């Protein structure tokens, strides 16, 4: 797979996705397209970790685009679909992370500050793969006192390890690797193994609001 294909999840021919990407169609530089689409997804959809999908429809890019916010995997899928619309190779990368700041609500529900799976994006540009995370919008970064992540395709831009006060912010615990398409069963199995009680309660629902 060349990571530019349209799939059920990366449905970049959908009118909703076309409306997003048309804003950068005037750009002639592939690097500019990568950067501007990243900013569009990063700040155009608020990061919300409490709305988690476990169904096929939830992870479809055009469905994600219709919402005002998204989980890290949701925003990663949306960014990938937009990049593939310009024939720029992109793929989903999953990991397990821990969040050390502002996790009281999350820990109360799931019993841990560990999040799995966490979604990143691999982008192939200038003959190499680079990682990025469009999850945290700039408003959220200001609230949690962390640097805003920028990305232009030249080097990795992943979650901040420390905030501006040098307090631990994010830690990468385990790398699950990259995937050609959205690995729904892997996502469900990972969620189930990490949060079994939540999985049993919400496995047949379109999404989980925790």
Residue frames as qw, qx, qy, qz and C-alpha x, y, z in Angstrom:
[[0.000, 0.888, 0.460, 0.000, 0.00, 0.00, 0.00],
 [0.451, 0.385, -0.009, 0.805, 1.32, 3.44, -0.87],
 [0.253, -0.484, -0.525, 0.653, -0.57, 5.16, 1.97],
 [0.122, 0.160, -0.137, -0.970, -2.37, 7.51, -0.40],
 [0.177, -0.277, -0.859, -0.392, -5.37, 5.29, -1.09],
 [0.504, -0.260, 0.049, -0.822, -8.95, 6.19, -0.34],
 [0.226, -0.108, -0.958, 0.142, -10.58, 3.77, 2.10],
 [0.350, -0.677, -0.624, -0.174, -13.83, 3.58, 4.02],
 [0.482, -0.675, -0.286, 0.479, -12.18, 5.54, 6.83],
 [0.260, -0.432, 0.220, 0.835, -10.06, 7.89, 4.72],
 [0.398, 0.626, 0.649, 0.168, -12.93, 8.97, 2.47],
 [0.229, -0.443, 0.068, 0.864, -11.30, 12.09, 1.09],
 [0.008, 0.222, 0.620, 0.753, -13.66, 12.21, -1.88],
 [0.144, -0.678, -0.701, 0.170, -16.53, 12.99, 0.50],
 [0.118, 0.796, 0.219, 0.552, -17.88, 16.55, 0.07],
 [0.532, -0.845, -0.054, 0.018, -17.19, 17.31, 3.74],
 [0.724, -0.350, 0.242, 0.543, -13.48, 16.54, 3.33],
 [0.483, 0.473, 0.355, 0.645, -13.37, 18.33, 0.00],
 [0.124, -0.933, -0.191, -0.277, -14.65, 21.46, 1.71],
 [0.629, -0.716, 0.129, 0.274, -11.76, 21.29, 4.15],
 [0.692, -0.143, 0.380, 0.596, -8.97, 20.70, 1.65],
 [0.407, 0.737, 0.354, 0.407, -10.18, 23.28, -0.86],
 [0.250, -0.965, -0.004, 0.085, -8.87, 25.96, 1.50],
 [0.450, -0.638, 0.487, 0.390, -5.30, 24.92, 0.66],
 [0.780, 0.408, 0.435, 0.190, -5.73, 23.92, -2.99],
 [0.321, 0.943, -0.065, 0.067, -4.09, 27.18, -4.06],
 [0.437, -0.736, 0.494, 0.150, -0.80, 26.18, -2.44],
 [0.734, 0.565, -0.364, -0.096, 1.88, 24.87, -4.80],
 [0.149, 0.521, -0.783, 0.305, 4.33, 23.59, -2.19],
 [0.728, -0.229, -0.640, -0.094, 3.71, 20.15, -0.71],
 [0.409, -0.077, -0.594, 0.688, 5.38, 21.28, 2.50],
 [0.212, -0.105, 0.124, -0.964, 3.01, 24.23, 2.78],
 [0.679, -0.213, -0.452, -0.538, 0.05, 21.90, 2.27],
 [0.651, -0.156, -0.689, 0.279, 1.32, 19.59, 5.03],
 [0.216, -0.033, -0.452, 0.865, 1.77, 22.52, 7.40],
 [0.344, -0.113, -0.038, -0.931, -1.51, 24.30, 6.68],
 [0.712, -0.229, -0.550, -0.372, -3.62, 21.13, 6.89],
 [0.534, -0.131, -0.681, 0.484, -1.94, 20.29, 10.18],
 [0.006, 0.006, 0.316, -0.949, -2.86, 23.70, 11.60],
 [0.523, -0.164, -0.335, -0.766, -6.38, 23.33, 10.25],
 [0.737, -0.252, -0.618, -0.108, -6.94, 20.00, 12.01],
 [0.441, -0.046, -0.594, 0.671, -5.03, 20.91, 15.16],
 [0.021, 0.141, 0.331, -0.933, -6.99, 24.08, 15.85],
 [0.426, -0.086, -0.398, -0.808, -10.19, 23.52, 13.90],
 [0.768, -0.329, -0.494, -0.242, -11.35, 20.63, 16.09],
 [0.370, -0.682, 0.440, -0.453, -11.08, 20.88, 19.86],
 [0.404, 0.202, -0.880, 0.149, -9.31, 17.97, 21.53],
 [0.680, -0.345, 0.196, -0.617, -11.74, 15.99, 23.67],
 [0.192, 0.302, -0.932, 0.064, -10.45, 12.75, 25.25],
 [0.377, 0.046, 0.732, -0.565, -13.78, 11.90, 26.85],
 [0.751, 0.416, 0.107, -0.501, -15.65, 10.99, 23.66],
 [0.208, -0.410, 0.854, 0.244, -14.29, 7.65, 22.48],
 [0.756, 0.291, -0.199, -0.551, -15.55, 5.65, 19.53],
 [0.453, -0.251, 0.855, 0.011, -15.66, 1.88, 19.21],
 [0.699, 0.481, 0.514, -0.126, -17.61, 1.52, 15.96],
 [0.579, 0.208, 0.475, 0.630, -16.64, 1.65, 12.32],
 [0.153, 0.835, 0.380, 0.367, -18.73, 4.74, 11.59],
 [0.412, -0.876, -0.056, 0.244, -17.13, 6.68, 14.43],
 [0.547, -0.469, 0.384, 0.577, -13.71, 6.51, 12.78],
 [0.532, 0.563, 0.473, 0.419, -14.79, 7.64, 9.31],
 [0.358, -0.077, 0.001, 0.931, -13.04, 10.89, 8.43],
 [0.136, -0.413, -0.390, -0.812, -16.13, 12.58, 7.00],
 [0.557, -0.652, -0.502, -0.113, -18.09, 11.77, 10.18],
 [0.583, -0.381, -0.252, 0.672, -15.29, 13.13, 12.34],
 [0.235, 0.167, 0.184, 0.940, -15.20, 16.32, 10.28],
 [0.287, -0.607, -0.478, -0.566, -18.85, 17.03, 11.08],
 [0.611, -0.647, -0.404, 0.213, -18.14, 17.26, 14.82],
 [0.003, -0.957, 0.139, -0.253, -16.67, 20.27, 16.66],
 [0.351, -0.698, 0.609, -0.139, -14.16, 18.14, 18.58],
 [0.896, 0.225, -0.370, -0.095, -12.34, 14.85, 18.50],
 [0.835, -0.467, 0.246, 0.153, -10.21, 12.32, 20.33],
 [0.213, -0.666, 0.567, 0.435, -6.53, 12.05, 19.33],
 [0.444, 0.076, 0.834, 0.319, -7.27, 9.12, 16.98],
 [0.377, 0.773, 0.502, -0.097, -10.19, 11.01, 15.43],
 [0.089, 0.928, -0.148, -0.331, -8.03, 14.03, 14.65],
 [0.350, -0.426, 0.731, 0.402, -5.23, 11.84, 13.33],
 [0.486, 0.364, 0.774, 0.181, -7.64, 10.11, 10.93],
 [0.288, 0.898, 0.280, -0.179, -8.98, 13.44, 9.72],
 [0.090, -0.814, 0.414, 0.397, -5.49, 14.78, 9.04],
 [0.442, -0.153, 0.815, 0.341, -4.51, 11.60, 7.19],
 [0.470, 0.608, 0.637, 0.054, -7.59, 11.80, 4.95],
 [0.176, 0.949, 0.025, -0.259, -6.81, 15.43, 4.10],
 [0.232, -0.640, 0.615, 0.398, -3.19, 14.62, 3.25],
 [0.488, 0.091, 0.828, 0.260, -4.15, 11.68, 1.07],
 [0.428, 0.797, 0.388, -0.178, -6.47, 13.98, -0.86],
 [0.197, 0.904, -0.312, -0.214, -3.27, 15.62, -2.12],
 [0.907, 0.307, -0.271, 0.100, -1.56, 12.28, -2.77],
 [0.013, 0.677, -0.605, 0.420, 0.70, 12.80, 0.24],
 [0.678, -0.085, -0.728, 0.056, 1.45, 9.45, 1.93],
 [0.290, -0.451, 0.453, -0.712, 0.18, 9.33, 5.51],
 [0.642, -0.167, -0.745, -0.072, -0.67, 6.59, 7.98],
 [0.616, -0.689, 0.008, -0.383, -2.00, 6.13, 11.50],
 [0.461, 0.294, -0.707, 0.449, 0.50, 5.42, 14.27],
 [0.677, -0.615, -0.217, -0.341, -0.70, 4.18, 17.67],
 [0.365, 0.324, -0.659, 0.572, 0.92, 4.18, 21.07],
 [0.570, -0.650, -0.497, 0.073, 0.25, 4.00, 24.79],
 [0.227, 0.506, -0.234, 0.799, 0.88, 7.19, 26.77],
 [0.389, -0.581, -0.600, 0.389, 0.44, 8.57, 30.25],
 [0.029, 0.735, 0.145, 0.662, -0.88, 12.05, 30.93],
 [0.492, -0.174, -0.566, 0.638, 0.49, 13.64, 34.10],
 [0.028, 0.110, 0.188, -0.976, -1.52, 16.87, 34.12],
 [0.505, 0.130, 0.038, -0.853, -5.25, 17.57, 34.45],
 [0.418, 0.044, -0.860, -0.289, -6.31, 13.92, 34.53],
 [0.276, -0.045, 0.707, -0.650, -8.58, 13.87, 37.60],
 [0.721, 0.237, 0.100, -0.643, -11.76, 13.34, 35.61],
 [0.683, 0.380, -0.581, -0.226, -10.16, 10.71, 33.42],
 [0.219, 0.263, -0.879, 0.331, -8.58, 8.79, 36.29],
 [0.475, -0.021, 0.531, -0.702, -11.84, 8.81, 38.22],
 [0.818, 0.281, -0.023, -0.502, -13.54, 6.95, 35.39],
 [0.830, 0.378, -0.408, -0.037, -10.84, 4.65, 34.02],
 [0.846, -0.524, 0.052, 0.082, -8.69, 4.31, 37.14],
 [0.731, -0.164, 0.236, 0.620, -5.42, 5.35, 35.52],
 [0.117, 0.827, -0.114, -0.538, -3.70, 8.22, 33.73],
 [0.306, -0.222, 0.780, 0.498, -2.59, 5.86, 30.96],
 [0.604, 0.535, 0.087, -0.584, -4.29, 6.30, 27.59],
 [0.193, -0.236, 0.873, 0.380, -4.37, 3.51, 25.03],
 [0.677, 0.126, 0.236, 0.686, -4.38, 3.61, 22.17],
 [0.037, -0.788, -0.022, 0.615, -3.17, 7.14, 21.50],
 [0.696, 0.578, 0.372, 0.207, -3.24, 8.31, 17.89],
 [0.234, -0.635, 0.318, 0.664, -0.39, 9.93, 15.95],
 [0.712, 0.682, 0.094, -0.138, 0.21, 10.54, 12.26],
 [0.590, -0.280, 0.490, 0.577, 3.17, 9.42, 10.14],
 [0.481, 0.833, 0.055, -0.269, 3.73, 11.62, 7.09],
 [0.767, 0.014, 0.368, 0.526, 6.09, 10.73, 4.24],
 [0.257, 0.965, 0.035, -0.032, 7.83, 13.86, 3.00],
 [0.150, 0.849, -0.506, 0.008, 11.25, 14.52, 1.47],
 [0.695, 0.287, -0.660, 0.004, 11.94, 10.78, 1.29],
 [0.230, 0.087, -0.827, 0.505, 11.42, 10.05, 4.98],
 [0.460, -0.615, -0.607, -0.206, 8.65, 9.33, 7.47],
 [0.083, 0.243, -0.435, 0.863, 8.08, 11.86, 10.25],
 [0.268, -0.510, -0.804, 0.149, 5.64, 11.73, 13.18],
 [0.088, -0.276, 0.087, -0.953, 3.24, 14.40, 14.33],
 [0.118, -0.462, -0.828, 0.295, 0.37, 14.86, 16.74],
 [0.084, -0.378, -0.259, -0.885, -2.42, 17.26, 15.75],
 [0.385, -0.504, -0.768, 0.086, -4.37, 16.44, 18.93],
 [0.302, -0.607, -0.415, 0.606, -3.87, 19.44, 21.21],
 [0.224, 0.823, 0.305, 0.423, -5.39, 22.66, 19.88],
 [0.356, 0.393, -0.275, 0.802, -3.57, 25.86, 20.82],
 [0.456, -0.608, 0.024, -0.650, -6.26, 26.95, 23.30],
 [0.919, -0.356, -0.165, -0.039, -5.82, 23.72, 25.25],
 [0.723, 0.189, -0.272, 0.606, -2.04, 24.14, 25.24],
 [0.003, -0.568, 0.179, -0.803, -2.48, 27.59, 26.80],
 [0.722, -0.539, -0.056, -0.430, -4.71, 26.17, 29.54],
 [0.950, -0.277, -0.038, 0.137, -2.20, 23.44, 30.42],
 [0.204, -0.898, 0.348, 0.177, 0.85, 25.68, 29.97],
 [0.748, -0.091, 0.542, 0.372, 2.55, 23.61, 27.29],
 [0.015, -0.440, 0.465, 0.768, 4.19, 24.68, 24.06],
 [0.747, 0.482, 0.159, -0.429, 2.02, 24.47, 20.98],
 [0.634, -0.109, 0.666, 0.377, 3.22, 21.79, 18.59],
 [0.463, 0.699, -0.191, -0.511, 3.93, 22.99, 15.06],
 [0.708, -0.023, 0.669, 0.223, 4.64, 20.70, 12.14],
 [0.412, 0.716, -0.229, -0.515, 5.84, 21.24, 8.58],
 [0.947, 0.306, -0.039, -0.086, 6.92, 17.74, 7.61],
 [0.440, 0.699, -0.511, 0.238, 10.65, 18.15, 8.23],
 [0.204, 0.264, -0.825, 0.457, 10.96, 16.67, 11.74],
 [0.376, -0.419, -0.825, 0.059, 8.92, 14.85, 14.37],
 [0.226, -0.340, 0.185, -0.894, 6.37, 16.87, 16.35],
 [0.551, -0.321, -0.768, -0.054, 4.98, 14.60, 19.05],
 [0.496, -0.791, -0.312, -0.179, 3.37, 15.22, 22.42],
 [0.064, 0.762, -0.393, 0.510, 5.25, 17.45, 24.82],
 [0.668, -0.091, -0.671, 0.308, 7.13, 15.58, 27.56],
 [0.320, -0.367, -0.475, 0.733, 7.18, 18.60, 29.91],
 [0.079, 0.910, 0.395, 0.097, 5.13, 21.73, 30.33],
 [0.300, 0.786, -0.122, 0.526, 6.63, 25.22, 30.48],
 [0.464, -0.759, 0.323, -0.323, 7.28, 24.83, 34.21],
 [0.298, 0.450, -0.839, 0.065, 9.30, 21.67, 33.56],
 [0.621, -0.099, 0.624, -0.464, 6.62, 19.49, 35.13],
 [0.199, -0.014, 0.937, 0.288, 6.10, 16.09, 33.56],
 [0.522, 0.278, -0.014, -0.806, 3.28, 16.29, 31.01],
 [0.910, 0.250, -0.078, -0.322, 3.21, 13.28, 28.67],
 [0.328, -0.490, 0.800, 0.113, 5.14, 10.03, 28.65],
 [0.745, 0.299, -0.445, -0.397, 5.21, 7.48, 25.84],
 [0.681, -0.362, 0.590, -0.237, 4.94, 4.02, 27.38],
 [0.614, 0.039, 0.764, 0.194, 4.57, 1.67, 24.42],
 [0.276, 0.452, -0.415, -0.740, 4.72, 1.99, 20.65],
 [0.734, 0.242, 0.594, -0.226, 2.11, -0.08, 18.79],
 [0.406, -0.033, 0.665, 0.625, 3.48, 0.81, 15.36],
 [0.299, 0.343, -0.184, -0.871, 1.83, 2.08, 12.20],
 [0.512, 0.331, 0.782, -0.129, -1.13, 0.80, 10.17],
 [0.172, 0.154, 0.631, 0.741, -2.16, 0.94, 6.53],
 [0.335, -0.524, -0.439, -0.649, -5.79, 1.61, 7.41],
 [0.438, -0.484, 0.357, -0.668, -7.68, 2.24, 10.65],
 [0.383, 0.068, -0.918, 0.079, -7.25, -1.00, 12.65],
 [0.571, -0.449, -0.064, -0.684, -10.66, -1.07, 14.30],
 [0.899, -0.269, -0.342, -0.047, -10.29, -4.51, 15.88],
 [0.617, 0.123, -0.414, 0.658, -6.86, -3.65, 17.25],
 [0.113, -0.420, 0.172, -0.884, -8.22, -0.41, 18.73],
 [0.746, -0.404, -0.158, -0.506, -11.12, -2.28, 20.33],
 [0.885, -0.122, -0.399, 0.207, -8.88, -5.04, 21.67],
 [0.411, 0.255, -0.372, 0.793, -6.42, -2.52, 23.10],
 [0.356, -0.441, 0.089, -0.819, -9.22, -0.56, 24.73],
 [0.859, -0.314, -0.280, -0.292, -10.73, -3.75, 26.11],
 [0.799, -0.013, -0.440, 0.411, -7.45, -4.98, 27.60],
 [0.261, 0.236, -0.330, 0.876, -6.74, -1.63, 29.26],
 [0.344, -0.059, 0.305, -0.886, -10.28, -0.72, 30.35],
 [0.121, -0.143, -0.967, -0.175, -12.30, -3.96, 30.50],
 [0.077, 0.525, 0.714, -0.458, -15.22, -2.62, 32.54],
 [0.227, 0.564, -0.053, -0.792, -15.67, 0.42, 30.29],
 [0.171, 0.200, -0.786, -0.560, -15.50, -1.79, 27.22],
 [0.037, -0.306, -0.951, 0.025, -18.26, -4.08, 28.47],
 [0.121, 0.602, 0.490, -0.618, -20.50, -1.13, 29.30],
 [0.282, 0.725, -0.044, -0.627, -20.13, 0.68, 26.01],
 [0.369, -0.206, 0.774, 0.472, -18.98, -1.87, 23.38],
 [0.301, 0.484, 0.775, 0.271, -22.26, -1.75, 21.41],
 [0.073, 0.888, 0.276, -0.362, -22.65, 2.02, 21.46],
 [0.583, 0.744, 0.081, 0.317, -21.56, 4.36, 18.70],
 [0.335, 0.574, -0.380, 0.643, -19.40, 6.30, 21.11],
 [0.603, -0.466, -0.529, 0.374, -18.44, 6.55, 24.76],
 [0.026, -0.768, 0.098, -0.633, -18.77, 9.78, 26.69],
 [0.712, -0.284, -0.526, 0.369, -16.87, 9.41, 29.95]]
